[in-house]
Each structure stands twice: as C-alpha cells, then as structure tokens.
Amino acid sequence: MVLAVLTAQPAHGYEVIRRLASASGGVFDLPEGTVYPALHRLEKAGLLSSRWEVVEGRRRRVYQVTVSGTARLRDRRAAWRAFAGAVDAVLSPGAPA
C-alpha cells in the first residue's frame, strides 16, 4: 500500500501516513512507528529511493517509487486481485465471478 500511495507523486513520511488514511476512508490510520520502518525497509530493498528536501521550512526525507518498486507493485496488485477473487468466490458461492 505504501508503494501505491507513492506512485502518483513522491512524499515525506507523514504525507504517506495521511494518504493511506485518506485513501482508505480512515481504516488505515497507521502510526508513525509502523510506516517509517516500512519506508526504510522498502528503500533498503531498492523499491523506494529518497532525498532530503525542505518542505514548509522543515527538512524532510521525501520518498519515491523506483522502477523495481513499480514492478513489485504491479506483481502485488495481480496477486491481491487473485486472492480477493478467491475469497469472494468462497464467501459468495453461486455469485457470478
């Protein structure tokens, strides 16, 4: 989900948190202690890159999706669609697929 919210435009960590909450209608209102470690892991894995910028007078690390991150997101979306379709098929037997 972090990769997805950064696809449209790079952002700093707090903005990532805000986008996740907004896009999910508040369901994914995640604490900083969850999101920042995820950003660091994704960067270490080469799925994100980052740079320092001054935003509203404050120095912040801004993250963006790499080419590898875009490919991983594409793969994860396909896997999610397959999984969600299978769950839906079990929960709604007889409904059109």
Buried (B, 14 or more C-beta within 10 A) or exposed (E): BBBBBBEEEBBBBEBBBBBBBEEEEEEBEBEEEEBBEBBBEBBEEEBBBBEEEEBEEEEBBBBBBBEBBEEBBEEEEEEEEEEEEEEEEEEEEEEEE
